[in-house]
Each structure stands twice: as structure tokens, then as C-alpha cells.
Amino acid sequence: MNVKKGESMPPNEQELRDQLVRLIDTRLLDPLEILLEGDATVEGVRTAVRARATTWARGMLEADDQAAIGLVVRLVATLFPGDGPFDPPVDWWRTPMGQVVAWRVGHPTAERVSYPVAGAMLGITRQGVHDLVARGRLPRHPEGGVVASAIRDRLRSEGRTRHA
């Protein structure tokens, strides 16, 4: 693979699986367990989630684009529901799931992103993004920031098509 120093690669399957399990536990199952007052049914769901998380991680990393993007969209919509557009904190893009979303989809709801978000998605600094824009290697959005789809295209062109 042709990855530059300081730029990240899609995470390995285990890192992604572990993050998915943690997110589902904290965002879905822990609140459900509280509502059901510790009902044993939730433990069965936790077991099922752990088993399925491996399949989800593998699908996000290895499936064809259509299947992987569909899975990414389902997971993001389920784990990060809201009335507004999906807008995670900058650091989220450096997580295993954030890196896979950037690589597979780009930003799922934004046409443009700020330089710090672009840097996190690319695994480089804000200054690195500025340099890429200045050299014409990454398109600046007319309203500021960076064209979000160009980030995914750049990640793809760097050979990040399979996990390490």
C-alpha cells in the first residue's frame, strides 16, 4: 500500500469489532438494561451483538462498496441517532469506526468539512490539510473547508482498499 507517513490506514477487524461492541453496549444495551431493570434478556442480546460485531466489522472492511456502505449507514443511523445531521466530534474520525466511515463513505451527511475534520478523516494534521489544499491536491469548498467527497477519494486513491 502507498500510505504516507502520519496518515492512517483502515483499522484491523479486531479494533473495529471492539469499538462496535463498546458503542452498542453503551448507547443501546446499557440504557435498555436500566429500563428493563436488569432483565436477563439483555445479556442474551449482548452475546448476540458480540457474535455479530465480527461479521459487521468484516463487512465494513471487506464487502463490496454497496454492501459496506449500506452497513456503515445502518450502523451510523442506529448508533448516532438525532434530529440533525450526523456531526461527530473531530476525534471520532480517528477511531476505528471513524476511519472506516471516512474511507468507505466520506462524511455521510456533509458536502464540506472543516480543515480539522478533514485532517482527522485523513489521519494528518490541520496544517497537512492546508498544505494539500494549497498544492491543489485536495479541493477547497467554495464556502470554506474541504470538499467532503474528495477526502474519501483521496483515501481510496492511496490504496486503502483493504484492512492490514
N, C-alpha and C positions, 0 to 999 in steps of 0.2 A: 504494500500500500504506500501511497505517496502522501504521507501526512507530515506537515511541517512541525518543527519544534514548538511546543507550547499549545498546539491545537489538540483537541481531544478526539478520541475515536468513540464510536458507539460502545456502550458498556458491554461487559460479557453477560451471558444469560443469567448467571447466579446473582450478580449485582442487581440486575433489573428485577428478577424474581423476588429478591429480598425486599426491594423498595415497594413493589406492588403489594406484597403481603403486609408490610407495615402500614401502607396507606389504607388498605382495605380494613385492616384491624382498627386503626384509629378513626377513620372517617365514617365507617359503616357499622362494623361489628361491635365496637365498644359502646357506641350510643344505643344500639339495638339491645345489647346485654343489659344496659341500665334500664331501658324501657320495659324489658321483659323480666326484670328483677332477677337476673342470673339464671334464667331458664337454660337447661342443658341443651336445648335445641341449637343455641348459638354455637356451642362447641362443635357440633356436627357441621355447621356451616363453616367454621374456622378450618376444620380438617379438609373440607371440600375446596375452600379457597386456596389452601396451601398446595393441594394437588393440581388445581387448575392454573395457578400462577406460573408454573413451569411452562405449561402449554402457551399461556398468553405471552410470556417473555420470549419464547422461541418464535412464536408467530410474529411478534413485533420486529424481531431481528431478522428472520429468515424467510417469511412468507413473501409472495409476490406483492407488488405495490398495492393493488386493490384490496387484498385481504388484510395486509398490515395496516394500511391507512384506516380501513373500517374498524379494526380492532383498537387502534390508537384513539380514534374519535369516540368510540363507545366508552373506553376507559376514562378518557378526559371528561366526557359529559357526566359520567357516573361519579367519579371521584372529586370533581370540582364543579358541582352544580352552582348555578347562580342566575340572577335575573339579567346580569350584564354580560359583556363579552369576557371570554377567558383571558385573564391578565395576571399570571403568576408573578411572584417576586423574581427579581433578577437572578438570585442564587438558585432558584428552582431549575433554571435551564442548565445548570452544571451538574444536576443529579442524573442518575442513570435514565430515569424516565424522561427528563427534560432533554437529554441528549438524543434519545431515540425519537422523540417528537420533532425536534429540530431537524434531524436527519431524514425522517420519513415524510413529515408534513410541512415543516417550516413552522411558522406561527399559525395555529389553526383559525384564529379569528382576526388577525391584524394584517392590513395591507402594508403597514410600515412599522418599524420598531426603532427605539432609541439606540444610540451607539452602545451604551452599557448592556442593553438586552442583546443586541447583535453580537457583542463580544462574548457574552456568556453562552449564547447559542453556538458560536463558532469555537469556543474554548480558548479565546485570546483576550487581550486587554482592550479597553475602550480606545486606547491610543493605536493599537493594532488595527482596529476597525477604521479609525480616522485615516491611517496610512493607506489601507486598501481602497477607501473611497477617493482619497487624493490622487492615487495612481490609476484610478479608473478600473480597478479590479472588482469593485463592489458598487453597485449603483445607489446613489443618494436619491431618496424620495423627494419629489418637488416640494412637499410640505415639511421636510425635515426628517432626519433619521435615515434609515436604510430600507430599501425595498425588501419586505419580509421573504418573498418567494426566492429572491436571489441568494439568501442565506442557505436555504435548502439546496438550491442548485450548486452552490459552491461546495457544500459538504459532499454532495453526490459526485461532483467532478474531481474531488480529491481522492476518490477511490474508497470512500467509506460505504461500501455496499454490503459488507458482511461483518459480523462481530469478530473480534480477535479470539 
